[in-house]
Every structure is written in C-alpha cells, then in structure tokens.
Amino acid sequence: MREVTLRIRHHGEPESDISAEYPGVTLRSRSSMTGRTSERKRIIEVSGDPEQIPPFLAEFEAADAIVALEPLTPVEADRVFVAMTYDAYKWDSIAERLSNLGVLYRNGTTINDGWERWTLYLDDGDDLSSIVEHIRAAGNEAELVRDVDLSDVRANEQLDLTRLARELTPRQGEVLATAIRTGYYKPDRDTSMEEIGERLGISRTTTWEHLKRAEGKVMGEIYEFLETQL
C-alpha cells in the first residue's frame, strides 16, 4: 500500500475559494461527519491571523451551501473551533468523490491559500492517474506532493525542504528569503514589511500578501510533518 498526498484547488466550493482570499488563515477538519439527511455536521478548526479569522468566518457562513456556522470558542483568537452544518446536496465534496472511487483517505484535511491537502492510501490496483483525472474533470486543479510505500513512511519520515521550496512561487520564495535574511523573524525584529518591500521594489501590501501565502505553505508543511511525529 502507498501513501499519496495531493494538493487540490477545489474551485467553486467555499472551503477552498474563500480560503484563497484569506492566506493568513488555515482551516482543518477536526471531526468526522454526522447526519444521514442532506444536512451534515462536523467540527472544523480555523487558525492564523486573528484579524482575518472573523471576516473569514462571516464570508464562509454566507456561502450558499452552509446551513449554520457556530463558533465553539471565542473568535477573537488565533485558533477557533467551529461547528459547521452544510447541505450535502450543494457541496461538491472531495471526500465523497474519493469514497465513490473506493479510495481510502486520512481524515483531517488541511486547507490554506485555497489549496486542500489530501492524504490517500492506495492499493497496488488503484490507479493514481485515474484518481487525479477524476478530480480534475470536475474543474479542479490537482498536484502530486508525495508518493511513498507505506512501509517506508516511518523510517524515512522527514521534513522535505526541497519539496517545500517547490510549493512556493518564485516571488513568495524571494520575499520569504528576504524577510529571513533581514531579521524579520528575530525576537527583536529589526526590519519592517515596508523595508522588505523596498528591497524588492514592491509595495507593502504586495509584500504582505506574498509573505502570508509563503508562511501558510511553510506552516502547513511543518504541521503535516509534526502530525507524523506525535
């Protein structure tokens, strides 16, 4: 059996589309679904920039497929748990597509910057290319992140910085490298977002957008790695 990780840009669905508008926010599934009718419920975790989380939740709640969105913890924080009820008939679920294909997958999807991360477990008879094409045929983007034999996962588990670097766009990598090099992440920070932008010839807003998207991808990779160690 193989463990395969895909990055999926799920076009037309609020989890992915609204996430793309808020790169400083990461969404994770934290429970299985309940419900046998069209209304399904599950717990999600929303983490990241405390200033972005409330508007993210407000826009997410307004989505057509959402029936109810009930915060379980204060929303004025960098980590919020939310009970989400949605109409399954209006929701094009990647999980449902994988289930219909008979594919095993890990619960706890992570979504950042519009991209969903799905970990699949494939038998020798499962055709990965057919699975990817099925997802793309619905108007989505799908990228292969990792494909390893399950017996090698623990022995060879490590944070793959080369793969992480490939996930960043050239500009995101440039902004992140400049921020690190100029001391932006030091406890006694001695540079600002404006100064980073000036070095690269871009505005503060553009610098912030690239840096937040890069940070989201980096932290998503680190989170996936830590999950395998706990």
Backbone torsions as a table, in degrees:
resi	resn	phi	psi	omega
1	MET	NA	144.4	-178.2
2	ARG	-115.4	148.3	174.0
3	GLU	-104.3	121.0	-175.5
4	VAL	-122.8	133.3	176.2
5	THR	-113.7	129.5	177.6
6	LEU	-117.3	144.1	167.3
7	ARG	-102.2	126.1	-175.5
8	ILE	-125.2	125.0	172.3
9	ARG	-94.2	101.5	-170.9
10	HIS	-88.7	86.3	-175.8
11	HIS	-68.2	138.5	175.4
12	GLY	90.2	0.3	180.0
13	GLU	-119.4	140.9	-172.3
14	PRO	-61.9	-37.0	-178.8
15	GLU	-55.0	-44.5	-176.6
16	SER	-85.8	-47.2	-175.1
17	ASP	-64.9	-44.5	-179.0
18	ILE	-72.5	-34.3	175.9
19	SER	-58.4	-36.0	179.8
20	ALA	-64.2	-25.4	179.3
21	GLU	-83.2	-15.2	-176.8
22	TYR	-128.7	75.9	-176.2
23	PRO	-63.9	-17.9	178.9
24	GLY	-83.5	4.9	-176.9
25	VAL	-119.1	136.6	175.2
26	THR	-118.8	134.8	-179.0
27	LEU	-115.5	134.8	178.2
28	ARG	-133.8	140.5	172.0
29	SER	-75.1	136.3	-178.0
30	ARG	-123.9	4.9	177.7
31	SER	-153.9	166.5	171.2
32	SER	-77.5	170.4	179.6
33	MET	-85.4	150.6	171.6
34	THR	-123.7	159.1	178.1
35	GLY	111.1	136.6	179.0
36	ARG	-111.2	-12.2	177.3
37	THR	-92.0	-163.4	-179.8
38	SER	-67.8	-24.1	-179.4
39	GLU	-88.1	122.0	179.8
40	ARG	-119.0	151.7	-177.3
41	LYS	-133.4	142.1	173.2
42	ARG	-155.6	166.1	179.3
43	ILE	-98.5	134.0	175.7
44	ILE	-123.0	155.7	174.8
45	GLU	-114.2	129.7	177.4
46	VAL	-117.0	122.0	-176.5
47	SER	-133.3	161.5	177.6
48	GLY	131.7	-143.6	-177.3
49	ASP	-64.2	116.7	-178.7
50	PRO	-59.4	-23.9	178.9
51	GLU	-78.6	-24.5	-178.8
52	GLN	-89.8	-25.5	-174.1
53	ILE	-62.1	-49.5	-179.9
54	PRO	-57.6	-48.1	178.2
55	PRO	-66.4	-32.3	176.0
56	PHE	-60.4	-47.4	-179.0
57	LEU	-65.2	-37.9	179.8
58	ALA	-63.9	-43.4	179.8
59	GLU	-70.6	-37.0	179.2
60	PHE	-64.7	-42.5	-179.6
61	GLU	-64.1	-29.6	-178.0
62	ALA	-78.8	-8.6	-179.6
63	ALA	-62.6	145.9	-173.6
64	ASP	-59.8	-34.7	-175.6
65	ALA	-80.2	-13.3	-176.8
66	ILE	-84.2	124.9	177.4
67	VAL	-88.1	-43.2	179.8
68	ALA	-156.8	147.6	177.9
69	LEU	-135.8	110.6	-174.0
70	GLU	-118.2	106.7	176.5
71	PRO	-61.0	133.2	178.8
72	LEU	-99.0	-14.7	177.0
73	THR	-134.2	162.5	-178.8
74	PRO	-56.0	136.9	-177.4
75	VAL	-81.3	-14.7	179.1
76	GLU	-85.7	58.7	-178.5
77	ALA	-149.8	172.3	179.9
78	ASP	-92.5	5.8	177.8
79	ARG	-152.1	116.3	-174.0
80	VAL	-129.1	133.7	174.5
81	PHE	-101.7	135.5	-172.8
82	VAL	-135.0	136.8	171.9
83	ALA	-90.0	119.9	-176.9
84	MET	-112.8	126.9	173.4
85	THR	-114.4	130.0	-176.8
86	TYR	-137.7	161.3	179.1
87	ASP	-89.4	109.7	-175.8
88	ALA	-63.4	-24.5	179.6
89	TYR	-74.1	-17.3	179.5
90	LYS	-106.2	6.2	-172.6
91	TRP	-117.8	116.4	177.5
92	ASP	-85.9	88.1	-171.7
93	SER	-81.7	128.9	173.0
94	ILE	-64.5	-37.9	178.4
95	ALA	-59.7	-42.4	179.3
96	GLU	-64.5	-40.7	178.7
97	ARG	-62.9	-43.3	179.7
98	LEU	-65.8	-40.7	178.5
99	SER	-62.0	-41.8	179.6
100	ASN	-63.7	-27.5	178.0
101	LEU	-85.3	-4.8	-179.0
102	GLY	76.2	26.4	-177.2
103	VAL	-96.3	132.6	174.1
104	LEU	-80.0	141.6	179.6
105	TYR	-146.3	159.8	-179.2
106	ARG	-85.3	133.3	172.8
107	ASN	-71.1	158.3	178.2
108	GLY	95.7	44.7	179.1
109	THR	-58.8	140.2	176.2
110	THR	-108.8	133.3	-178.5
111	ILE	-128.0	126.1	177.2
112	ASN	-148.6	138.9	175.7
113	ASP	57.6	29.4	177.9
114	GLY	87.7	-3.5	-176.8
115	TRP	-109.3	130.9	176.3
116	GLU	-97.2	140.3	176.6
117	ARG	-107.6	123.0	-179.7
118	TRP	-122.4	129.3	175.5
119	THR	-105.3	121.9	-177.0
120	LEU	-111.2	154.4	175.9
121	TYR	-122.1	111.6	-170.7
122	LEU	-111.8	135.1	172.3
123	ASP	-79.5	170.2	-179.0
124	ASP	-59.1	-30.3	-177.8
125	GLY	-82.8	-8.8	-180.0
126	ASP	-77.7	133.2	-178.3
127	ASP	-98.5	104.2	-177.6
128	LEU	-61.1	-41.2	-178.5
129	SER	-62.7	-36.7	178.4
130	SER	-68.2	-37.4	178.3
131	ILE	-64.1	-46.3	179.5
132	VAL	-62.6	-43.5	179.7
133	GLU	-64.8	-35.8	177.2
134	HIS	-61.7	-42.8	179.2
135	ILE	-67.2	-43.1	-179.7
136	ARG	-67.7	-32.1	-178.3
137	ALA	-62.4	-21.8	179.3
138	ALA	-87.6	10.1	178.0
139	GLY	91.6	15.0	-179.0
140	ASN	-101.3	166.7	170.9
141	GLU	-105.2	142.1	179.5
142	ALA	-140.8	129.7	-179.4
143	GLU	-127.1	137.3	176.9
144	LEU	-80.3	124.0	179.0
145	VAL	-99.9	-38.4	-173.9
146	ARG	-158.1	145.6	178.8
147	ASP	-149.8	103.3	-177.1
148	VAL	-134.3	155.2	173.8
149	ASP	-69.1	135.0	-175.0
150	LEU	-59.3	-31.2	-179.3
151	SER	-68.9	-17.6	-179.3
152	ASP	-96.3	-6.7	-171.7
153	VAL	-59.7	-53.0	-177.3
154	ARG	-67.9	-43.0	-175.4
155	ALA	-64.6	-36.3	-173.2
156	ASN	-109.1	9.5	-175.6
157	GLU	-63.8	121.4	176.0
158	GLN	-156.8	160.1	179.1
159	LEU	-75.2	114.4	-175.7
160	ASP	-89.4	96.1	-177.4
161	LEU	-71.1	-29.2	177.9
162	THR	-64.7	-44.8	177.9
163	ARG	-64.0	-40.7	179.5
164	LEU	-61.8	-42.8	179.9
165	ALA	-61.8	-35.0	-180.0
166	ARG	-69.3	-24.8	-179.3
167	GLU	-76.5	-21.1	178.8
168	LEU	-83.2	142.0	171.9
169	THR	-71.7	160.4	179.0
170	PRO	-54.4	-41.6	-179.1
171	ARG	-69.7	-39.7	177.1
172	GLN	-61.1	-43.2	178.4
173	GLY	-63.6	-39.4	-179.7
174	GLU	-65.2	-45.0	-179.5
175	VAL	-66.4	-44.1	-179.7
176	LEU	-63.6	-44.5	179.9
177	ALA	-62.4	-39.9	179.2
178	THR	-65.8	-41.1	178.9
179	ALA	-61.7	-43.7	179.7
180	ILE	-66.1	-46.2	-176.0
181	ARG	-63.6	-33.9	-177.1
182	THR	-92.6	6.8	173.8
183	GLY	85.5	20.4	-177.7
184	TYR	-62.6	-30.3	-175.7
185	TYR	-98.0	5.8	177.3
186	LYS	-72.1	149.3	178.4
187	PRO	-54.4	-39.8	176.7
188	ASP	-100.9	62.3	-174.0
189	ARG	-42.3	124.6	-178.5
190	ASP	-117.7	21.1	173.6
191	THR	-144.1	161.3	-177.6
192	SER	-121.7	170.0	177.6
193	MET	-61.7	-38.1	179.6
194	GLU	-62.8	-41.5	-178.7
195	GLU	-67.7	-37.3	176.8
196	ILE	-63.0	-45.2	179.0
197	GLY	-61.6	-40.0	179.7
198	GLU	-62.8	-39.2	179.1
199	ARG	-63.1	-31.2	-176.3
200	LEU	-101.4	-4.6	179.1
201	GLY	73.7	31.9	178.3
202	ILE	-129.7	162.8	-177.0
203	SER	-72.3	165.3	177.4
204	ARG	-61.7	-42.2	-178.5
205	THR	-62.7	-45.4	178.9
206	THR	-64.2	-39.8	177.1
207	THR	-60.0	-47.6	-178.7
208	TRP	-60.6	-43.8	-178.3
209	GLU	-61.7	-46.8	-179.8
210	HIS	-65.1	-41.2	-177.5
211	LEU	-67.0	-42.3	179.8
212	LYS	-65.2	-39.3	178.3
213	ARG	-65.8	-41.1	178.2
214	ALA	-64.6	-44.4	179.5
215	GLU	-61.0	-40.5	179.9
216	GLY	-61.8	-42.0	179.9
217	LYS	-68.0	-42.5	-179.6
218	VAL	-63.2	-47.6	-178.3
219	MET	-67.5	-32.6	175.9
220	GLY	-62.7	-42.5	178.3
221	GLU	-65.0	-43.3	-179.5
222	ILE	-64.4	-39.5	178.6
223	TYR	-62.0	-45.5	179.4
224	GLU	-59.7	-40.2	179.8
225	PHE	-66.1	-46.1	-179.1
226	LEU	-63.2	-34.7	179.3
227	GLU	-59.5	-31.6	-179.0
228	THR	-79.4	-14.5	-176.9
229	GLN	-98.1	-14.7	-174.4
230	LEU	-89.4	NA	NA
